[in-house]
Amino acid sequence: MGKMTSGERLFQLVNNTLLLILCLVTLYPFLYVLFASLSEADRLVQHRGLLMYPLGFSFQAYELVFNNPMLIRGYLNTLFYVVVGTAFNIFMTALGAYGLSRQSLMLKNPIMMMIVFTMFFGGGLIPTYLLVSELGMLNSRWALIIPSAISTYNLIIMRTAFQGISVHLEEAAKIDGANDYTILFRLILPLSLPVIAVMVLFYGVSHWNSWFTALVYLRDRDLFPLQLVLREILITSSTDAMTTDVQGMDKAGISEVIKYAMIIVSTVPILFLYPFLQKYFVKGVLIGAVKG
């Protein structure tokens, strides 16, 4: 590599500085919430302006959060929706993508046009609600899993990735006696790990952050996902039940710290998922996006 000119060094300096500022601006809201959740309640309510470090150091808010049975149940429900829902999403999307990627599929283009049509026009909330109700899924876990089984965008990405695999491998497998299920699960999917990893991330994050469908379809509080529990606590400020045993402290202050702690508790698990899938992310999206 040749020696950089003064103009190139100046450009690199400005570029690095802007990227550093952008990182700090993006990261600071999360750091603010983290510092606030670890702060002492009395000091936090009196503080104004930016927060560059925890005001004191206390885990009391986290202890109160994890002693809340509703939050624990919401956590377990969300884990169920993420694990079972994502597995069902991957299975259904792979089946659809495999069929649409085959050249021998009859009426392939009209079917694809109808699928793409759903990306721009939907039935709306009320028809969807009536359909879910008629299917007997109202107030059940399946209402959060089955209606959202396939994302059209993800289906197109996976179909394009499957089309990129050589047809000669498929022909060789058929000569050896493999049927479509064997070709899909023992040949296509093992060769599509980057795309599968990206789909796991997309669907997993979607299930983790989902609260609106639960608000519409669920009435039993024992089925509520974590995000719906958090919404109730953060918007309705219903932290009184969590602070009844707190003595000698401003309950308004501890309620404020509890909200920050709950945001951290609900955010950290999904943040840990990304580093494990990051190495597949760019490759997986590009494989599915290049050919549209």
N, C-alpha and C positions, 0 to 999 in steps of 0.2 A: 504494500500500500504506500502510495507516494505521500509526501509531506503536504499537509493541508495548507491552503492559502489563508491569509488573514481574514478574507471574506467568509471562507468556509468555517473558520473557527468562531467568528462572530455569529454566524447563522446557528451553529451548533449550541453556542452559549445561550442565545436568545430562545432557541427551541427548547433546550433543557429547562431553562428558567420558567417558560410558560407551562410546560408539562408538569413541573414541580408545583407551581401555583394551582394548576387545575386539579392535581391529586389532593392537595391540601384542602381546597374548597369542597371537593367531593367527599373527602374523608371526615372533615370536621363535624358535620351533623351527627355522624355515628359516634365520634369521640365525645361529643357533648353529652349525648344520651348515656354513654358508658360512664363518664365522670360523674354525671348527676346521680346515676343509680348507685354509685359507691360513696356518695357524699352523706354527711350527717344532715338529717332532715331540717333541724333548726337553722343551720348555717345556709342551707340551700335556699330556703324560702326568703331569706334576707338578702340573697345575692342578686345583683343585677348585672347585665352585660354578658360578655363572653366568659366561657368557663374553660380554663386551660389545664386544670388538674382537679382531682376530687377535693372537695372541701371537707377535710377530715377523712376518715376512712371507716366505713361501716358496711357489714353484710346483712344488716337487719332487714332491709327491704327484700333481699333474696330469700331470707328465712321465712318471712311472711308470705311471699309468693309461693314457695314450695310447700307451705303448710295449707294452702288453699286447695281443698279437694276438687273443686270445680275446674281449676286450672290443670290439675294433674289428669283428670278425666278428659279434658279437652286435648291435652298433649297426646294421650293414648289414642283418642279418636283420630287425631290428625295423622299420627303414625300409621294407623290402619288405612286411612284414605290415601296417603302417599304411597305406601308399599303395595297394597292391593290394587288401587286405582292405576298406578303407574304400570304395574305388570299387565293389567288388563288393557291399558292403552297401547303398550308396546305390542302385545299379542294381536289385537284387532288391527292396528295400523300396519303391522307386518303382513297380515293376511291380505288386506286391501291393496297394499303397495305391490305385493308379489303378483296378484292378479292383473293389476293395471300395467305392470312392467312387461307382461308377456305379449309378444307380437301376435300370437295366435288368438288373443281374446276378441270375440265378436263384438261389434259395435263399441269398440274401445274409445274412439274419439267422442261420440255422443255421450257415453257414460262419463268421460272425463269432463266434458263441458257442463253436465248437470252437477257434478261434484264441485267444480270451480264456481258455478252459479251460487252455491250456498255460502261462498265467502263474502258475497256482496249483498245478498238478500236472504233474510231469515223469517221464520214464522212469527217471531215476536214472543214476548214473555207469556201472555195469556194463553195462546194456543199451546205453547210448550208446557205450561203448568197443567192445562187440561189433559194433555197427552200423558204426562207423568202420573197424574191422578187416575186416569182410566186404566193405566197399566199396573195400578196397585203399588206404586213405588213411593207414594207420598208418605212422609215421616219415616223413611227407612234409609239405611246407609246406601242402598243401591241408587237412590235418586241423585247422589253426588258422583256416582261412578259410571253408570250405564249411559245416561244421556250425553255425556262428554267423552264417549269411548274413543272417538277419532277426531283429531283436529285436521281440517283440510290442508292447512299449511304444512303440517308435519307429514301428512300423507304424501304430498307432492315431493317434499324433500327425500323421503325414504324411497318413493317410486323411482325418482331420478337416480338415486344411488344404486338401486338394484339393476337399473338399465345399464349402468356402467360396467357391470360384471360380464365377462366374456361368455357368449352363448355356447362356445365350444365346451366349457366346463359342464354346462347343463346337458349338452348333447352326450358327452362322455358318461355322465351320471345315468342318463336314460338308457344308454346302451348296456350299462351294468345292472339295469333293472330298477332304478330308483323311480319312485312316483313323485308327484308334486310336493307332498308333505316332507318327504325325505330331502328333496332338493332345497326346499325352503329352510328347514330347521338344521340340516347337517351340512349344507353347502353355502347358501346365500347369507344366512345370518352370521355364521362365523367369519365370513369375509367382509361383513359390514359393521364391525365393532365400533368404528368412529361414529357412524351415523346412529347406531343404537345408543351409544353414550350420550350423544347430543339430545336424542329423544328422551332419554331418562332424565336429563337435566331440565328440558323444557316442560315435560309433563309433571315431574316431581315438584318443581317450583310452582307450577300452576296449582297443583293440589295443595301445596303448603300455604299459599297465599289466599286460597279461595275462601270466601265467607258469604258472598251474595247468594249463591245457590243454596247454601245451608239455611240462610235467613228466609228464603222463599219456601223451601220444601220441608224443613224440619220444625217440629213443634216440641218434641221430647228433648229436654235439656241434656239428658244423658248422651245424646248423639251429637251434640254440638262440637264442631272442630275448634281448635285453639284460637284461630283468628276471630271467630264469632264471640268466643268468651272474652277475648281482649277488647273487641269492639264494645261490648256491653260495659266493661269496666272503664275503658278510656273515655267513651262518649257520655255514658250516664253517670260517670264518677262514682260507681257503686263499689267503693273500697271500704265502706264502713265495717262490713262483716270481717274484713281482714285486720282491722285495727282495734277491735274491741278489747283485746288483751294487752294493748300497748298502754303503759302507764308512765306518767311524768313526762310526756312529750306532746308537742303540738301535732294533733291528729291530721290537720290539714297538710302539714309539712310532710309527715310520713306517707300520707296518701299520694303526694306528688312524687316522692322518691319511688314508691311502689310502681307507679305508672312507667317510670323510666326502666326499672328493673324488669318489668314484664315485657317491654319492647326488646330488651337485650335477650331475655330468655326465649322469646319467640323468633328471634333473628339468627342467633348464633348457630343452631343446628344446620340450617340450610346453607349458611356460609361455609361450613366444613365440607359440604358436598362438592362445591365447585373445584377446589384444588385437585381432587381425585379425577375429575372429568376434563380438566382444563387442557390436558395434552391432546385430547381428541377433538376439542371444540372447533378449532379453526378448520382442521382437515375434514371433520364430519359435515360442517355447514357447507364448505366449498364443494365437496363431492355431490351434495344434493342440490346445490344452487347453480352450478355452472351451466347445465343444460336446460334449466327451467322446467 
